[in-house]
Amino acid sequence: MEVILKEDIKGLGYKNDTVDVKPGYGRNFLIPQGFAIIASPSNKKMIAENIKQASHKAEKIKQDAQDIANKLVDLTVEIKTKAGESGKIFGAVTALQVSDALANKGITIDRKKISFGSIKNIGEYDVQADLHKEVKQDFKISVVAE
C-alpha cells in the first residue's frame, strides 16, 4: 500500500515522501493518526503542487538546518550527572538532557531529532542530530560526574 507522509516519521520517511507500507500499518495506524494519506493520483498531484509552492520555504529551512550543523561541527557538550566511584552513572543520559545542554549554548534542537546509543558511564560519546532530511550532523558529548 502506497501512502504519502504528512510529517516526518523516524525509520519510515520524511514529510511528503511516498512510501510503500503494509496495508494494516497504513489503514490502522498511519491514516487514522493523521500521519499519512493514501497515494491516489489526485493526492499525488496535490502534494506535487504543494511542494512546488513551498520550495522557497523548504530551501530556507534546509539552510537554517545547515547553519545549526555548522555550529555543531567542533562542539563538545558537557553533561553533568551523578556517578558512582567506578564511573557508572545513576540512570542514563537522555536526549532531553542533551537538548537542554545545547539550549544552554544557544542551539535549539528538538530532543526527538537527537539519537545515540545507551550512555551509562562517564566519558565522551558521539551523538547524531537529524536536522533535515538532507542534513545530519555528528557532535560529541562529554559526560562528567557532578
MODELLER restraints for C-alpha pairs under 7 A, 6 or more apart:
rsr = mdl.restraints
at = mdl.atoms
rsr.add(forms.Gaussian(group=physical.xy_distance, feature=features.Distance(at['CA:1:A'], at['CA:20:A']), mean=5.50, stdev=0.5))
rsr.add(forms.Gaussian(group=physical.xy_distance, feature=features.Distance(at['CA:1:A'], at['CA:21:A']), mean=5.43, stdev=0.5))
rsr.add(forms.Gaussian(group=physical.xy_distance, feature=features.Distance(at['CA:1:A'], at['CA:22:A']), mean=5.93, stdev=0.5))
rsr.add(forms.Gaussian(group=physical.xy_distance, feature=features.Distance(at['CA:1:A'], at['CA:23:A']), mean=5.29, stdev=0.5))
rsr.add(forms.Gaussian(group=physical.xy_distance, feature=features.Distance(at['CA:2:A'], at['CA:18:A']), mean=6.62, stdev=0.5))
rsr.add(forms.Gaussian(group=physical.xy_distance, feature=features.Distance(at['CA:2:A'], at['CA:19:A']), mean=5.63, stdev=0.5))
rsr.add(forms.Gaussian(group=physical.xy_distance, feature=features.Distance(at['CA:2:A'], at['CA:20:A']), mean=4.45, stdev=0.5))
rsr.add(forms.Gaussian(group=physical.xy_distance, feature=features.Distance(at['CA:2:A'], at['CA:21:A']), mean=6.27, stdev=0.5))
rsr.add(forms.Gaussian(group=physical.xy_distance, feature=features.Distance(at['CA:2:A'], at['CA:38:A']), mean=6.44, stdev=0.5))
rsr.add(forms.Gaussian(group=physical.xy_distance, feature=features.Distance(at['CA:2:A'], at['CA:39:A']), mean=5.44, stdev=0.5))
rsr.add(forms.Gaussian(group=physical.xy_distance, feature=features.Distance(at['CA:3:A'], at['CA:18:A']), mean=5.65, stdev=0.5))
rsr.add(forms.Gaussian(group=physical.xy_distance, feature=features.Distance(at['CA:3:A'], at['CA:19:A']), mean=5.62, stdev=0.5))
rsr.add(forms.Gaussian(group=physical.xy_distance, feature=features.Distance(at['CA:3:A'], at['CA:20:A']), mean=6.42, stdev=0.5))
rsr.add(forms.Gaussian(group=physical.xy_distance, feature=features.Distance(at['CA:3:A'], at['CA:36:A']), mean=6.08, stdev=0.5))
rsr.add(forms.Gaussian(group=physical.xy_distance, feature=features.Distance(at['CA:3:A'], at['CA:37:A']), mean=5.53, stdev=0.5))
rsr.add(forms.Gaussian(group=physical.xy_distance, feature=features.Distance(at['CA:3:A'], at['CA:38:A']), mean=4.52, stdev=0.5))
rsr.add(forms.Gaussian(group=physical.xy_distance, feature=features.Distance(at['CA:3:A'], at['CA:39:A']), mean=4.62, stdev=0.5))
rsr.add(forms.Gaussian(group=physical.xy_distance, feature=features.Distance(at['CA:4:A'], at['CA:16:A']), mean=5.82, stdev=0.5))
rsr.add(forms.Gaussian(group=physical.xy_distance, feature=features.Distance(at['CA:4:A'], at['CA:17:A']), mean=5.66, stdev=0.5))
rsr.add(forms.Gaussian(group=physical.xy_distance, feature=features.Distance(at['CA:4:A'], at['CA:18:A']), mean=4.44, stdev=0.5))
rsr.add(forms.Gaussian(group=physical.xy_distance, feature=features.Distance(at['CA:4:A'], at['CA:19:A']), mean=6.39, stdev=0.5))
rsr.add(forms.Gaussian(group=physical.xy_distance, feature=features.Distance(at['CA:4:A'], at['CA:36:A']), mean=5.37, stdev=0.5))
rsr.add(forms.Gaussian(group=physical.xy_distance, feature=features.Distance(at['CA:4:A'], at['CA:37:A']), mean=5.33, stdev=0.5))
rsr.add(forms.Gaussian(group=physical.xy_distance, feature=features.Distance(at['CA:4:A'], at['CA:38:A']), mean=6.20, stdev=0.5))
rsr.add(forms.Gaussian(group=physical.xy_distance, feature=features.Distance(at['CA:4:A'], at['CA:39:A']), mean=5.47, stdev=0.5))
rsr.add(forms.Gaussian(group=physical.xy_distance, feature=features.Distance(at['CA:5:A'], at['CA:14:A']), mean=6.76, stdev=0.5))
rsr.add(forms.Gaussian(group=physical.xy_distance, feature=features.Distance(at['CA:5:A'], at['CA:15:A']), mean=5.19, stdev=0.5))
rsr.add(forms.Gaussian(group=physical.xy_distance, feature=features.Distance(at['CA:5:A'], at['CA:16:A']), mean=5.16, stdev=0.5))
rsr.add(forms.Gaussian(group=physical.xy_distance, feature=features.Distance(at['CA:5:A'], at['CA:17:A']), mean=5.63, stdev=0.5))
rsr.add(forms.Gaussian(group=physical.xy_distance, feature=features.Distance(at['CA:5:A'], at['CA:18:A']), mean=6.53, stdev=0.5))
rsr.add(forms.Gaussian(group=physical.xy_distance, feature=features.Distance(at['CA:5:A'], at['CA:35:A']), mean=5.94, stdev=0.5))
rsr.add(forms.Gaussian(group=physical.xy_distance, feature=features.Distance(at['CA:5:A'], at['CA:36:A']), mean=4.27, stdev=0.5))
rsr.add(forms.Gaussian(group=physical.xy_distance, feature=features.Distance(at['CA:5:A'], at['CA:37:A']), mean=6.62, stdev=0.5))
rsr.add(forms.Gaussian(group=physical.xy_distance, feature=features.Distance(at['CA:6:A'], at['CA:15:A']), mean=5.11, stdev=0.5))
rsr.add(forms.Gaussian(group=physical.xy_distance, feature=features.Distance(at['CA:6:A'], at['CA:16:A']), mean=5.84, stdev=0.5))
rsr.add(forms.Gaussian(group=physical.xy_distance, feature=features.Distance(at['CA:6:A'], at['CA:35:A']), mean=5.23, stdev=0.5))
rsr.add(forms.Gaussian(group=physical.xy_distance, feature=features.Distance(at['CA:6:A'], at['CA:36:A']), mean=5.03, stdev=0.5))
rsr.add(forms.Gaussian(group=physical.xy_distance, feature=features.Distance(at['CA:7:A'], at['CA:14:A']), mean=6.24, stdev=0.5))
rsr.add(forms.Gaussian(group=physical.xy_distance, feature=features.Distance(at['CA:7:A'], at['CA:15:A']), mean=4.19, stdev=0.5))
rsr.add(forms.Gaussian(group=physical.xy_distance, feature=features.Distance(at['CA:7:A'], at['CA:35:A']), mean=5.99, stdev=0.5))
rsr.add(forms.Gaussian(group=physical.xy_distance, feature=features.Distance(at['CA:8:A'], at['CA:14:A']), mean=4.11, stdev=0.5))
rsr.add(forms.Gaussian(group=physical.xy_distance, feature=features.Distance(at['CA:8:A'], at['CA:15:A']), mean=4.85, stdev=0.5))
rsr.add(forms.Gaussian(group=physical.xy_distance, feature=features.Distance(at['CA:14:A'], at['CA:133:A']), mean=6.76, stdev=0.5))
rsr.add(forms.Gaussian(group=physical.xy_distance, feature=features.Distance(at['CA:16:A'], at['CA:47:A']), mean=6.72, stdev=0.5))
rsr.add(forms.Gaussian(group=physical.xy_distance, feature=features.Distance(at['CA:30:A'], at['CA:36:A']), mean=5.35, stdev=0.5))
rsr.add(forms.Gaussian(group=physical.xy_distance, feature=features.Distance(at['CA:31:A'], at['CA:37:A']), mean=5.73, stdev=0.5))
rsr.add(forms.Gaussian(group=physical.xy_distance, feature=features.Distance(at['CA:62:A'], at['CA:132:A']), mean=6.47, stdev=0.5))
rsr.add(forms.Gaussian(group=physical.xy_distance, feature=features.Distance(at['CA:65:A'], at['CA:131:A']), mean=5.52, stdev=0.5))
rsr.add(forms.Gaussian(group=physical.xy_distance, feature=features.Distance(at['CA:65:A'], at['CA:132:A']), mean=6.24, stdev=0.5))
rsr.add(forms.Gaussian(group=physical.xy_distance, feature=features.Distance(at['CA:65:A'], at['CA:135:A']), mean=6.67, stdev=0.5))
rsr.add(forms.Gaussian(group=physical.xy_distance, feature=features.Distance(at['CA:66:A'], at['CA:135:A']), mean=6.42, stdev=0.5))
rsr.add(forms.Gaussian(group=physical.xy_distance, feature=features.Distance(at['CA:69:A'], at['CA:137:A']), mean=5.60, stdev=0.5))
rsr.add(forms.Gaussian(group=physical.xy_distance, feature=features.Distance(at['CA:72:A'], at['CA:139:A']), mean=5.94, stdev=0.5))
rsr.add(forms.Gaussian(group=physical.xy_distance, feature=features.Distance(at['CA:73:A'], at['CA:139:A']), mean=6.16, stdev=0.5))
rsr.add(forms.Gaussian(group=physical.xy_distance, feature=features.Distance(at['CA:75:A'], at['CA:139:A']), mean=6.25, stdev=0.5))
rsr.add(forms.Gaussian(group=physical.xy_distance, feature=features.Distance(at['CA:75:A'], at['CA:140:A']), mean=6.67, stdev=0.5))
rsr.add(forms.Gaussian(group=physical.xy_distance, feature=features.Distance(at['CA:76:A'], at['CA:139:A']), mean=6.64, stdev=0.5))
rsr.add(forms.Gaussian(group=physical.xy_distance, feature=features.Distance(at['CA:76:A'], at['CA:140:A']), mean=4.83, stdev=0.5))
rsr.add(forms.Gaussian(group=physical.xy_distance, feature=features.Distance(at['CA:76:A'], at['CA:141:A']), mean=5.26, stdev=0.5))
rsr.add(forms.Gaussian(group=physical.xy_distance, feature=features.Distance(at['CA:76:A'], at['CA:142:A']), mean=6.64, stdev=0.5))
rsr.add(forms.Gaussian(group=physical.xy_distance, feature=features.Distance(at['CA:77:A'], at['CA:101:A']), mean=6.70, stdev=0.5))
rsr.add(forms.Gaussian(group=physical.xy_distance, feature=features.Distance(at['CA:77:A'], at['CA:102:A']), mean=6.93, stdev=0.5))
rsr.add(forms.Gaussian(group=physical.xy_distance, feature=features.Distance(at['CA:77:A'], at['CA:140:A']), mean=6.41, stdev=0.5))
rsr.add(forms.Gaussian(group=physical.xy_distance, feature=features.Distance(at['CA:77:A'], at['CA:141:A']), mean=4.57, stdev=0.5))
rsr.add(forms.Gaussian(group=physical.xy_distance, feature=features.Distance(at['CA:77:A'], at['CA:142:A']), mean=5.97, stdev=0.5))
rsr.add(forms.Gaussian(group=physical.xy_distance, feature=features.Distance(at['CA:78:A'], at['CA:141:A']), mean=5.76, stdev=0.5))
rsr.add(forms.Gaussian(group=physical.xy_distance, feature=features.Distance(at['CA:78:A'], at['CA:142:A']), mean=4.71, stdev=0.5))
rsr.add(forms.Gaussian(group=physical.xy_distance, feature=features.Distance(at['CA:78:A'], at['CA:143:A']), mean=6.00, stdev=0.5))
rsr.add(forms.Gaussian(group=physical.xy_distance, feature=features.Distance(at['CA:79:A'], at['CA:101:A']), mean=6.84, stdev=0.5))
rsr.add(forms.Gaussian(group=physical.xy_distance, feature=features.Distance(at['CA:79:A'], at['CA:142:A']), mean=6.06, stdev=0.5))
rsr.add(forms.Gaussian(group=physical.xy_distance, feature=features.Distance(at['CA:79:A'], at['CA:143:A']), mean=4.88, stdev=0.5))
rsr.add(forms.Gaussian(group=physical.xy_distance, feature=features.Distance(at['CA:79:A'], at['CA:144:A']), mean=6.16, stdev=0.5))
rsr.add(forms.Gaussian(group=physical.xy_distance, feature=features.Distance(at['CA:80:A'], at['CA:143:A']), mean=6.06, stdev=0.5))
rsr.add(forms.Gaussian(group=physical.xy_distance, feature=features.Distance(at['CA:80:A'], at['CA:144:A']), mean=5.04, stdev=0.5))
rsr.add(forms.Gaussian(group=physical.xy_distance, feature=features.Distance(at['CA:80:A'], at['CA:145:A']), mean=5.59, stdev=0.5))
rsr.add(forms.Gaussian(group=physical.xy_distance, feature=features.Distance(at['CA:80:A'], at['CA:146:A']), mean=5.37, stdev=0.5))
rsr.add(forms.Gaussian(group=physical.xy_distance, feature=features.Distance(at['CA:81:A'], at['CA:89:A']), mean=6.91, stdev=0.5))
rsr.add(forms.Gaussian(group=physical.xy_distance, feature=features.Distance(at['CA:81:A'], at['CA:144:A']), mean=6.39, stdev=0.5))
rsr.add(forms.Gaussian(group=physical.xy_distance, feature=features.Distance(at['CA:81:A'], at['CA:145:A']), mean=5.25, stdev=0.5))
rsr.add(forms.Gaussian(group=physical.xy_distance, feature=features.Distance(at['CA:81:A'], at['CA:146:A']), mean=5.43, stdev=0.5))
rsr.add(forms.Gaussian(group=physical.xy_distance, feature=features.Distance(at['CA:82:A'], at['CA:89:A']), mean=5.87, stdev=0.5))
rsr.add(forms.Gaussian(group=physical.xy_distance, feature=features.Distance(at['CA:82:A'], at['CA:90:A']), mean=6.02, stdev=0.5))
rsr.add(forms.Gaussian(group=physical.xy_distance, feature=features.Distance(at['CA:82:A'], at['CA:145:A']), mean=5.48, stdev=0.5))
rsr.add(forms.Gaussian(group=physical.xy_distance, feature=features.Distance(at['CA:82:A'], at['CA:146:A']), mean=5.53, stdev=0.5))
rsr.add(forms.Gaussian(group=physical.xy_distance, feature=features.Distance(at['CA:83:A'], at['CA:89:A']), mean=3.94, stdev=0.5))
rsr.add(forms.Gaussian(group=physical.xy_distance, feature=features.Distance(at['CA:83:A'], at['CA:90:A']), mean=5.67, stdev=0.5))
rsr.add(forms.Gaussian(group=physical.xy_distance, feature=features.Distance(at['CA:83:A'], at['CA:145:A']), mean=5.47, stdev=0.5))
rsr.add(forms.Gaussian(group=physical.xy_distance, feature=features.Distance(at['CA:87:A'], at['CA:121:A']), mean=5.74, stdev=0.5))
rsr.add(forms.Gaussian(group=physical.xy_distance, feature=features.Distance(at['CA:87:A'], at['CA:122:A']), mean=5.41, stdev=0.5))
rsr.add(forms.Gaussian(group=physical.xy_distance, feature=features.Distance(at['CA:88:A'], at['CA:120:A']), mean=6.06, stdev=0.5))
rsr.add(forms.Gaussian(group=physical.xy_distance, feature=features.Distance(at['CA:88:A'], at['CA:121:A']), mean=4.44, stdev=0.5))
rsr.add(forms.Gaussian(group=physical.xy_distance, feature=features.Distance(at['CA:88:A'], at['CA:122:A']), mean=6.35, stdev=0.5))
rsr.add(forms.Gaussian(group=physical.xy_distance, feature=features.Distance(at['CA:89:A'], at['CA:120:A']), mean=5.55, stdev=0.5))
rsr.add(forms.Gaussian(group=physical.xy_distance, feature=features.Distance(at['CA:89:A'], at['CA:121:A']), mean=5.40, stdev=0.5))
rsr.add(forms.Gaussian(group=physical.xy_distance, feature=features.Distance(at['CA:89:A'], at['CA:122:A']), mean=6.70, stdev=0.5))
rsr.add(forms.Gaussian(group=physical.xy_distance, feature=features.Distance(at['CA:91:A'], at['CA:120:A']), mean=6.82, stdev=0.5))
rsr.add(forms.Gaussian(group=physical.xy_distance, feature=features.Distance(at['CA:92:A'], at['CA:119:A']), mean=5.65, stdev=0.5))
rsr.add(forms.Gaussian(group=physical.xy_distance, feature=features.Distance(at['CA:92:A'], at['CA:120:A']), mean=4.93, stdev=0.5))
rsr.add(forms.Gaussian(group=physical.xy_distance, feature=features.Distance(at['CA:93:A'], at['CA:119:A']), mean=5.58, stdev=0.5))
rsr.add(forms.Gaussian(group=physical.xy_distance, feature=features.Distance(at['CA:93:A'], at['CA:120:A']), mean=6.78, stdev=0.5))
rsr.add(forms.Gaussian(group=physical.xy_distance, feature=features.Distance(at['CA:95:A'], at['CA:111:A']), mean=5.29, stdev=0.5))
rsr.add(forms.Gaussian(group=physical.xy_distance, feature=features.Distance(at['CA:95:A'], at['CA:114:A']), mean=6.07, stdev=0.5))
rsr.add(forms.Gaussian(group=physical.xy_distance, feature=features.Distance(at['CA:96:A'], at['CA:111:A']), mean=5.37, stdev=0.5))
rsr.add(forms.Gaussian(group=physical.xy_distance, feature=features.Distance(at['CA:99:A'], at['CA:109:A']), mean=6.11, stdev=0.5))
rsr.add(forms.Gaussian(group=physical.xy_distance, feature=features.Distance(at['CA:99:A'], at['CA:110:A']), mean=6.64, stdev=0.5))
rsr.add(forms.Gaussian(group=physical.xy_distance, feature=features.Distance(at['CA:99:A'], at['CA:111:A']), mean=5.45, stdev=0.5))
rsr.add(forms.Gaussian(group=physical.xy_distance, feature=features.Distance(at['CA:102:A'], at['CA:108:A']), mean=6.52, stdev=0.5))
rsr.add(forms.Gaussian(group=physical.xy_distance, feature=features.Distance(at['CA:113:A'], at['CA:129:A']), mean=5.68, stdev=0.5))
rsr.add(forms.Gaussian(group=physical.xy_distance, feature=features.Distance(at['CA:113:A'], at['CA:130:A']), mean=5.09, stdev=0.5))
rsr.add(forms.Gaussian(group=physical.xy_distance, feature=features.Distance(at['CA:113:A'], at['CA:131:A']), mean=6.64, stdev=0.5))
rsr.add(forms.Gaussian(group=physical.xy_distance, feature=features.Distance(at['CA:114:A'], at['CA:128:A']), mean=5.86, stdev=0.5))
rsr.add(forms.Gaussian(group=physical.xy_distance, feature=features.Distance(at['CA:114:A'], at['CA:129:A']), mean=4.62, stdev=0.5))
rsr.add(forms.Gaussian(group=physical.xy_distance, feature=features.Distance(at['CA:114:A'], at['CA:130:A']), mean=6.39, stdev=0.5))
rsr.add(forms.Gaussian(group=physical.xy_distance, feature=features.Distance(at['CA:115:A'], at['CA:127:A']), mean=6.11, stdev=0.5))
rsr.add(forms.Gaussian(group=physical.xy_distance, feature=features.Distance(at['CA:115:A'], at['CA:128:A']), mean=5.38, stdev=0.5))
rsr.add(forms.Gaussian(group=physical.xy_distance, feature=features.Distance(at['CA:115:A'], at['CA:129:A']), mean=6.46, stdev=0.5))
rsr.add(forms.Gaussian(group=physical.xy_distance, feature=features.Distance(at['CA:116:A'], at['CA:127:A']), mean=5.16, stdev=0.5))
rsr.add(forms.Gaussian(group=physical.xy_distance, feature=features.Distance(at['CA:116:A'], at['CA:128:A']), mean=6.49, stdev=0.5))
rsr.add(forms.Gaussian(group=physical.xy_distance, feature=features.Distance(at['CA:122:A'], at['CA:143:A']), mean=5.01, stdev=0.5))
rsr.add(forms.Gaussian(group=physical.xy_distance, feature=features.Distance(at['CA:122:A'], at['CA:144:A']), mean=5.58, stdev=0.5))
rsr.add(forms.Gaussian(group=physical.xy_distance, feature=features.Distance(at['CA:123:A'], at['CA:142:A']), mean=5.73, stdev=0.5))
rsr.add(forms.Gaussian(group=physical.xy_distance, feature=features.Distance(at['CA:123:A'], at['CA:143:A']), mean=5.22, stdev=0.5))
rsr.add(forms.Gaussian(group=physical.xy_distance, feature=features.Distance(at['CA:123:A'], at['CA:144:A']), mean=6.78, stdev=0.5))
rsr.add(forms.Gaussian(group=physical.xy_distance, feature=features.Distance(at['CA:124:A'], at['CA:140:A']), mean=6.68, stdev=0.5))
rsr.add(forms.Gaussian(group=physical.xy_distance, feature=features.Distance(at['CA:124:A'], at['CA:141:A']), mean=5.67, stdev=0.5))
rsr.add(forms.Gaussian(group=physical.xy_distance, feature=features.Distance(at['CA:124:A'], at['CA:142:A']), mean=4.41, stdev=0.5))
rsr.add(forms.Gaussian(group=physical.xy_distance, feature=features.Distance(at['CA:124:A'], at['CA:143:A']), mean=6.22, stdev=0.5))
rsr.add(forms.Gaussian(group=physical.xy_distance, feature=features.Distance(at['CA:125:A'], at['CA:140:A']), mean=5.61, stdev=0.5))
rsr.add(forms.Gaussian(group=physical.xy_distance, feature=features.Distance(at['CA:125:A'], at['CA:141:A']), mean=5.41, stdev=0.5))
rsr.add(forms.Gaussian(group=physical.xy_distance, feature=features.Distance(at['CA:125:A'], at['CA:142:A']), mean=6.49, stdev=0.5))
rsr.add(forms.Gaussian(group=physical.xy_distance, feature=features.Distance(at['CA:126:A'], at['CA:138:A']), mean=6.60, stdev=0.5))
rsr.add(forms.Gaussian(group=physical.xy_distance, feature=features.Distance(at['CA:126:A'], at['CA:139:A']), mean=5.83, stdev=0.5))
rsr.add(forms.Gaussian(group=physical.xy_distance, feature=features.Distance(at['CA:126:A'], at['CA:140:A']), mean=4.68, stdev=0.5))
rsr.add(forms.Gaussian(group=physical.xy_distance, feature=features.Distance(at['CA:126:A'], at['CA:141:A']), mean=6.49, stdev=0.5))
rsr.add(forms.Gaussian(group=physical.xy_distance, feature=features.Distance(at['CA:127:A'], at['CA:138:A']), mean=5.57, stdev=0.5))
rsr.add(forms.Gaussian(group=physical.xy_distance, feature=features.Distance(at['CA:127:A'], at['CA:139:A']), mean=5.44, stdev=0.5))
rsr.add(forms.Gaussian(group=physical.xy_distance, feature=features.Distance(at['CA:127:A'], at['CA:140:A']), mean=5.87, stdev=0.5))
rsr.add(forms.Gaussian(group=physical.xy_distance, feature=features.Distance(at['CA:127:A'], at['CA:141:A']), mean=6.98, stdev=0.5))
rsr.add(forms.Gaussian(group=physical.xy_distance, feature=features.Distance(at['CA:128:A'], at['CA:136:A']), mean=6.92, stdev=0.5))
rsr.add(forms.Gaussian(group=physical.xy_distance, feature=features.Distance(at['CA:128:A'], at['CA:137:A']), mean=5.68, stdev=0.5))
rsr.add(forms.Gaussian(group=physical.xy_distance, feature=features.Distance(at['CA:128:A'], at['CA:138:A']), mean=4.36, stdev=0.5))
rsr.add(forms.Gaussian(group=physical.xy_distance, feature=features.Distance(at['CA:128:A'], at['CA:139:A']), mean=6.38, stdev=0.5))
rsr.add(forms.Gaussian(group=physical.xy_distance, feature=features.Distance(at['CA:129:A'], at['CA:136:A']), mean=5.70, stdev=0.5))
rsr.add(forms.Gaussian(group=physical.xy_distance, feature=features.Distance(at['CA:129:A'], at['CA:137:A']), mean=5.29, stdev=0.5))
rsr.add(forms.Gaussian(group=physical.xy_distance, feature=features.Distance(at['CA:129:A'], at['CA:138:A']), mean=6.23, stdev=0.5))
rsr.add(forms.Gaussian(group=physical.xy_distance, feature=features.Distance(at['CA:130:A'], at['CA:136:A']), mean=4.63, stdev=0.5))
rsr.add(forms.Gaussian(group=physical.xy_distance, feature=features.Distance(at['CA:130:A'], at['CA:137:A']), mean=6.73, stdev=0.5))
